[in-house]
Amino acid sequence: MEEKEMNFEEAIQELETITRELEKGDLSLDESVKKFEKGMEVSKKCNEILENAEKRITILLKQENEEYKEENFVPEDK
């Protein structure tokens, strides 16, 4: 069975769950490493989701003639 694609909110919830489990400290070393690996995968997925969202963002600029022009979002340098 194919796994459903995780959305951002679900991914964040999964990260929070993994973090809580790791912070409890009652997992074996092997279980902790597996949880950490899963957390890294989910974190990467969150990053991909955010990058894709950033690429899709557009800004509507009101022009002098009262028409709207759509432009691609260009993030400022950090």
N, C-alpha and C positions, 0 to 999 in steps of 0.2 A: 504494500500500500504506500502511495506517495505521501510524504509529509506536507502538510499545509504550510505555505509561506508565512513566516512570522512577520507581523507588523512591528513598528517601532515601540509602541506601548507594551506589546507582549514581550518583546525582546528586553526592554528595561525591567519589566516585572521578573523575567527569568534571571537577569543579572542580580536583582535584589535578592531573589530566593537563593541563588548560588552563594552570594556574599554572606547571607545569614548562616547558611549551612557551614561554610568555611570558618566563620567567626566563632561558632559554637565550640570548635576544637575537638569534637568527639568522633571525627572520621579517621579512618586509618590513613596512612601515608599514601597508599595507592588510590584510595577513594578521593582524597584531597587533590591529588595530582589530576585525576580524571575530571573532577569538578572544576579545577582551575583551567584545564584545557577547554572544557565546555564553555566556561566564562569567557575565555579569549575568543572562541568562535562567535559567541553571541555579541561580544563587544565589537568584533570586526563587522558583523552584520549591521549593528547599530550605526557604525561609521559609514557603511555603504548606503544605508537608507538616508542618512543625513546628507551625504554628498549628492545623491540623486535628487533629493528634495531641493537642495541649493541650486542645482543645475536647472530645475524646472521653474524656479521662482522668476516671475517677471514683474516689472514695475510699470504701472500705468502713469504716464505723465500727461497732465492736462496742458494742451498747447494753447497758444493765443487765440486760435479760431474755435475754441471750445470743443475741439475733437480730441480724442484720446489716442495716444501712440503707445504701443506696447514695445518695450525694450527688454532685452535679457538682463538679468541681475548680474552685476559684477561686484564681487566682494572686495572690500578694502583690504590692503595688506595688513597683516597683524603686526 
